[in-house]
Amino acid sequence: MALAASLLPELEQEAKATRRLLERVPQDSLSWKPHEKSFSLGELAWHIALTPAQIVAAATPDVYEVDEFTQPPVPAQTPEILMQFDDSVKRAAEYLARLDDAAATATWRLKIKGREVMAMPRIAFMRSLLFNHLYHHRGQLTVYLRLLDVPVPGLYGPSADEEALAG
């Protein structure tokens, strides 16, 4: 099995957990922020939904160059977030399935305004940003939901909310 393809089972498992979380995002609270410096709920959910496809777009060339990072407009409805996430995960899975070992282990570089800020094997970039970065934001989303009194789904077994419902 190719190195990148070995990540597919994790992507599939974690996408299911992430989707369960995104399904709980209340449409009427998309503009809510826990702090003035924080993403709004909608911005955070949209960032999570876009991340897999954005990481694939960045990982595809050997050098990814940007002048600045921007956040696209947030949709007004949770179903749009879910549709984007499903499409984004599909793109990531297709990319990982076709990424051969030579390309996976080749050095990938990120340049911002012409200055190199990151260089690593492409597979390390995928692990770091496609997975770890996504988990970081997913953790933030669980806190947002908790603060809004939205029952948090279990990600690795039952959550405190699911235990209360069952008990």
Short mmCIF file of the C-alpha atoms (twelve columns), coordinates in Angstrom:
data_MODEL
# 
_entry.id   MODEL 
# 
loop_
_atom_site.group_PDB 
_atom_site.id 
_atom_site.type_symbol 
_atom_site.label_atom_id 
_atom_site.label_alt_id 
_atom_site.label_comp_id 
_atom_site.label_asym_id 
_atom_site.label_seq_id 
_atom_site.Cartn_x 
_atom_site.Cartn_y 
_atom_site.Cartn_z 
_atom_site.pdbx_PDB_model_num 
ATOM 1   C CA . MET A 1   0.000   0.000  0.000  1 
ATOM 2   C CA . ALA A 2   1.281   3.461  -0.859 1 
ATOM 3   C CA . LEU A 3   2.163   5.755  2.041  1 
ATOM 4   C CA . ALA A 4   -0.566  8.267  1.294  1 
ATOM 5   C CA . ALA A 5   -3.207  5.599  0.729  1 
ATOM 6   C CA . SER A 6   -2.458  4.291  4.216  1 
ATOM 7   C CA . LEU A 7   -4.005  7.527  5.531  1 
ATOM 8   C CA . LEU A 8   -7.381  6.811  3.904  1 
ATOM 9   C CA . PRO A 9   -8.875  4.780  6.788  1 
ATOM 10  C CA . GLU A 10  -8.059  7.591  9.206  1 
ATOM 11  C CA . LEU A 11  -9.537  10.180 6.858  1 
ATOM 12  C CA . GLU A 12  -12.727 8.155  6.555  1 
ATOM 13  C CA . GLN A 13  -13.074 7.617  10.317 1 
ATOM 14  C CA . GLU A 14  -12.301 11.207 11.242 1 
ATOM 15  C CA . ALA A 15  -14.526 12.626 8.498  1 
ATOM 16  C CA . LYS A 16  -17.487 10.749 9.973  1 
ATOM 17  C CA . ALA A 17  -16.776 12.180 13.422 1 
ATOM 18  C CA . THR A 18  -16.247 15.686 12.036 1 
ATOM 19  C CA . ARG A 19  -19.460 15.527 10.020 1 
ATOM 20  C CA . ARG A 20  -21.426 14.520 13.157 1 
ATOM 21  C CA . LEU A 21  -20.052 17.632 14.807 1 
ATOM 22  C CA . LEU A 22  -20.828 19.900 11.844 1 
ATOM 23  C CA . GLU A 23  -24.394 18.547 11.756 1 
ATOM 24  C CA . ARG A 24  -24.907 20.100 15.201 1 
ATOM 25  C CA . VAL A 25  -23.928 23.627 14.109 1 
ATOM 26  C CA . PRO A 26  -27.044 25.758 14.720 1 
ATOM 27  C CA . GLN A 27  -27.897 27.889 11.708 1 
ATOM 28  C CA . ASP A 28  -29.249 30.691 13.871 1 
ATOM 29  C CA . SER A 29  -25.891 31.061 15.660 1 
ATOM 30  C CA . LEU A 30  -23.482 31.209 12.701 1 
ATOM 31  C CA . SER A 31  -22.428 34.768 13.576 1 
ATOM 32  C CA . TRP A 32  -21.844 33.973 17.279 1 
ATOM 33  C CA . LYS A 33  -18.318 34.412 18.641 1 
ATOM 34  C CA . PRO A 34  -16.994 33.322 22.037 1 
ATOM 35  C CA . HIS A 35  -14.536 36.247 21.961 1 
ATOM 36  C CA . GLU A 36  -13.990 39.265 19.721 1 
ATOM 37  C CA . LYS A 37  -10.697 37.796 18.402 1 
ATOM 38  C CA . SER A 38  -12.241 34.403 17.635 1 
ATOM 39  C CA . PHE A 39  -13.730 33.076 14.434 1 
ATOM 40  C CA . SER A 40  -17.503 33.187 14.427 1 
ATOM 41  C CA . LEU A 41  -19.197 29.804 14.651 1 
ATOM 42  C CA . GLY A 42  -19.966 29.948 10.931 1 
ATOM 43  C CA . GLU A 43  -16.411 30.938 10.002 1 
ATOM 44  C CA . LEU A 44  -14.990 28.102 12.083 1 
ATOM 45  C CA . ALA A 45  -17.389 25.516 10.660 1 
ATOM 46  C CA . TRP A 46  -16.709 26.775 7.122  1 
ATOM 47  C CA . HIS A 47  -12.942 26.624 7.705  1 
ATOM 48  C CA . ILE A 48  -13.300 23.013 8.860  1 
ATOM 49  C CA . ALA A 49  -15.455 22.203 5.826  1 
ATOM 50  C CA . LEU A 50  -12.942 23.716 3.396  1 
ATOM 51  C CA . THR A 51  -9.735  22.426 4.981  1 
ATOM 52  C CA . PRO A 52  -9.428  19.015 3.261  1 
ATOM 53  C CA . ALA A 53  -9.865  20.466 -0.251 1 
ATOM 54  C CA . GLN A 54  -7.665  23.465 0.519  1 
ATOM 55  C CA . ILE A 55  -4.867  21.215 1.769  1 
ATOM 56  C CA . VAL A 56  -5.104  19.127 -1.409 1 
ATOM 57  C CA . ALA A 57  -4.905  22.306 -3.509 1 
ATOM 58  C CA . ALA A 58  -1.848  23.417 -1.564 1 
ATOM 59  C CA . ALA A 59  -0.156  19.994 -1.629 1 
ATOM 60  C CA . THR A 60  -0.574  19.371 -5.351 1 
ATOM 61  C CA . PRO A 61  2.249   21.620 -6.630 1 
ATOM 62  C CA . ASP A 62  5.795   21.168 -5.317 1 
ATOM 63  C CA . VAL A 63  5.816   24.822 -4.256 1 
ATOM 64  C CA . TYR A 64  2.633   26.496 -3.056 1 
ATOM 65  C CA . GLU A 65  2.869   30.266 -3.171 1 
ATOM 66  C CA . VAL A 66  0.425   32.715 -1.608 1 
ATOM 67  C CA . ASP A 67  0.427   36.443 -1.023 1 
ATOM 68  C CA . GLU A 68  -2.007  36.174 1.878  1 
ATOM 69  C CA . PHE A 69  -4.481  33.762 3.388  1 
ATOM 70  C CA . THR A 70  -8.117  34.732 3.089  1 
ATOM 71  C CA . GLN A 71  -11.297 33.240 4.443  1 
ATOM 72  C CA . PRO A 72  -14.132 32.961 1.923  1 
ATOM 73  C CA . PRO A 73  -17.626 34.168 2.810  1 
ATOM 74  C CA . VAL A 74  -19.560 31.967 5.179  1 
ATOM 75  C CA . PRO A 75  -22.768 30.368 3.906  1 
ATOM 76  C CA . ALA A 76  -26.019 31.184 5.644  1 
ATOM 77  C CA . GLN A 77  -27.123 27.592 6.156  1 
ATOM 78  C CA . THR A 78  -25.671 24.538 7.870  1 
ATOM 79  C CA . PRO A 79  -26.577 22.230 4.928  1 
ATOM 80  C CA . GLU A 80  -24.207 24.248 2.727  1 
ATOM 81  C CA . ILE A 81  -21.410 23.636 5.236  1 
ATOM 82  C CA . LEU A 82  -22.155 19.914 5.209  1 
ATOM 83  C CA . MET A 83  -22.229 19.735 1.395  1 
ATOM 84  C CA . GLN A 84  -18.907 21.577 1.205  1 
ATOM 85  C CA . PHE A 85  -17.368 19.267 3.806  1 
ATOM 86  C CA . ASP A 86  -18.521 16.135 1.976  1 
ATOM 87  C CA . ASP A 87  -17.078 17.413 -1.300 1 
ATOM 88  C CA . SER A 88  -13.873 18.499 0.409  1 
ATOM 89  C CA . VAL A 89  -13.321 15.087 2.018  1 
ATOM 90  C CA . LYS A 90  -14.035 13.374 -1.303 1 
ATOM 91  C CA . ARG A 91  -11.322 15.468 -2.967 1 
ATOM 92  C CA . ALA A 92  -8.857  14.660 -0.207 1 
ATOM 93  C CA . ALA A 93  -9.590  10.924 -0.426 1 
ATOM 94  C CA . GLU A 94  -9.150  10.934 -4.203 1 
ATOM 95  C CA . TYR A 95  -5.846  12.783 -3.853 1 
ATOM 96  C CA . LEU A 96  -4.481  10.428 -1.195 1 
ATOM 97  C CA . ALA A 97  -5.559  7.377  -3.221 1 
ATOM 98  C CA . ARG A 98  -3.581  8.481  -6.268 1 
ATOM 99  C CA . LEU A 99  -0.520  10.009 -4.543 1 
ATOM 100 C CA . ASP A 100 2.448   7.712  -5.192 1 
ATOM 101 C CA . ASP A 101 5.334   7.253  -2.759 1 
ATOM 102 C CA . ALA A 102 7.772   9.316  -4.821 1 
ATOM 103 C CA . ALA A 103 5.460   12.352 -4.740 1 
ATOM 104 C CA . ALA A 104 4.502   11.696 -1.100 1 
ATOM 105 C CA . THR A 105 8.128   11.737 0.062  1 
ATOM 106 C CA . ALA A 106 9.240   14.598 -2.217 1 
ATOM 107 C CA . THR A 107 9.919   17.936 -0.539 1 
ATOM 108 C CA . TRP A 108 6.956   20.256 -0.608 1 
ATOM 109 C CA . ARG A 109 7.383   23.980 0.051  1 
ATOM 110 C CA . LEU A 110 5.153   26.847 1.164  1 
ATOM 111 C CA . LYS A 111 6.102   30.387 0.198  1 
ATOM 112 C CA . ILE A 112 4.315   33.461 1.444  1 
ATOM 113 C CA . LYS A 113 5.023   36.630 -0.510 1 
ATOM 114 C CA . GLY A 114 8.002   34.862 -2.104 1 
ATOM 115 C CA . ARG A 115 9.615   33.834 1.198  1 
ATOM 116 C CA . GLU A 116 9.832   30.144 2.033  1 
ATOM 117 C CA . VAL A 117 8.186   29.498 5.395  1 
ATOM 118 C CA . MET A 118 7.831   25.718 5.308  1 
ATOM 119 C CA . ALA A 119 9.573   22.790 3.624  1 
ATOM 120 C CA . MET A 120 8.899   19.147 4.407  1 
ATOM 121 C CA . PRO A 121 8.007   15.869 2.747  1 
ATOM 122 C CA . ARG A 122 4.539   16.192 1.196  1 
ATOM 123 C CA . ILE A 123 3.230   13.321 3.349  1 
ATOM 124 C CA . ALA A 124 4.330   15.219 6.489  1 
ATOM 125 C CA . PHE A 125 2.452   18.287 5.260  1 
ATOM 126 C CA . MET A 126 -0.635  16.146 4.732  1 
ATOM 127 C CA . ARG A 127 -0.356  14.650 8.212  1 
ATOM 128 C CA . SER A 128 0.215   18.019 9.831  1 
ATOM 129 C CA . LEU A 129 -2.381  20.126 8.024  1 
ATOM 130 C CA . LEU A 130 -4.974  17.722 6.656  1 
ATOM 131 C CA . PHE A 131 -5.234  15.866 9.938  1 
ATOM 132 C CA . ASN A 132 -3.682  17.676 12.920 1 
ATOM 133 C CA . HIS A 133 -4.844  21.138 11.844 1 
ATOM 134 C CA . LEU A 134 -8.340  19.817 11.257 1 
ATOM 135 C CA . TYR A 135 -8.397  18.126 14.688 1 
ATOM 136 C CA . HIS A 136 -7.325  21.383 16.318 1 
ATOM 137 C CA . HIS A 137 -10.241 23.288 14.790 1 
ATOM 138 C CA . ARG A 138 -12.643 20.431 15.460 1 
ATOM 139 C CA . GLY A 139 -11.690 20.699 19.137 1 
ATOM 140 C CA . GLN A 140 -12.458 24.402 19.038 1 
ATOM 141 C CA . LEU A 141 -15.838 23.631 17.520 1 
ATOM 142 C CA . THR A 142 -16.708 21.275 20.388 1 
ATOM 143 C CA . VAL A 143 -16.058 24.129 22.821 1 
ATOM 144 C CA . TYR A 144 -18.185 26.541 20.774 1 
ATOM 145 C CA . LEU A 145 -21.065 24.069 20.768 1 
ATOM 146 C CA . ARG A 146 -20.723 23.441 24.490 1 
ATOM 147 C CA . LEU A 147 -20.810 27.195 25.176 1 
ATOM 148 C CA . LEU A 148 -23.991 27.427 23.097 1 
ATOM 149 C CA . ASP A 149 -25.560 24.526 25.039 1 
ATOM 150 C CA . VAL A 150 -25.665 22.370 21.914 1 
ATOM 151 C CA . PRO A 151 -25.232 18.666 22.764 1 
ATOM 152 C CA . VAL A 152 -21.774 17.579 21.618 1 
ATOM 153 C CA . PRO A 153 -21.615 14.242 19.795 1 
ATOM 154 C CA . GLY A 154 -19.080 11.635 20.774 1 
ATOM 155 C CA . LEU A 155 -15.999 11.629 18.598 1 
ATOM 156 C CA . TYR A 156 -14.179 8.647  20.147 1 
ATOM 157 C CA . GLY A 157 -16.964 7.026  22.108 1 
ATOM 158 C CA . PRO A 158 -19.924 8.651  23.876 1 
ATOM 159 C CA . SER A 159 -19.717 12.277 24.934 1 
ATOM 160 C CA . ALA A 160 -20.952 13.575 28.274 1 
ATOM 161 C CA . ASP A 161 -24.123 14.670 26.460 1 
ATOM 162 C CA . GLU A 162 -24.736 11.239 24.947 1 
ATOM 163 C CA . GLU A 163 -24.105 9.566  28.320 1 
ATOM 164 C CA . ALA A 164 -26.720 11.866 29.905 1 
ATOM 165 C CA . LEU A 165 -29.245 11.019 27.199 1 
ATOM 166 C CA . ALA A 166 -28.699 7.295  27.619 1 
ATOM 167 C CA . GLY A 167 -28.654 7.317  31.411 1 
# 
